Each structure stands twice: as structure tokens, then as C-alpha cells.
């Protein structure tokens, strides 16, 4: 499964490009909003026990891949990490 963003934002960008307005805010808005939200969305999903990661898709760099619940994995395969920005994560300084 993958998570994508609002089709209306994308349509506004397509409409602006079709009209020849490459400098319209609507052209950059979908990508900028999606990239800002990608990390937050992944953190929320991970904190809920859902395996999610950025997609390695150069045509859709904001896409998030969702694989399922961590509880669905055998214990030996469950990730043993703390998502970046989570409470209790060491900053590495010390």
C-alpha cells in the first residue's frame, strides 16, 4: 500500500501548467506540502505500530510505503529502533 496526497492539489498544478503558468504557486505547492508531511506521517504510523518508510520513487519522492503492523511480523523480524524525534531517543551528544 502507498499513501499519496490530495488529488485537488495535483489537479491545480496540472491546470496551471496546462495554462503555461510554470511560476504559479500551485505548481510547487503539492510537492512542498507532501515532502514536509512525509516524515511526520511516517512517525505517526510507526508510533501506532505500523511499518512505514519513504518510497524510493524519484517520480513521487513524497510517497510513503505502508507494509502492515509490526505485530504481524515474527518477533525476530520486528524492528528494534526508536523513530527519529521520539521521546527517549538519544541525540547522540554526550
Helices and strands as residue ranges (DSSP letters): E 2-3, H 7-18, H 25-47, E 50-54, E 64-69, G 70-72, G 75-77
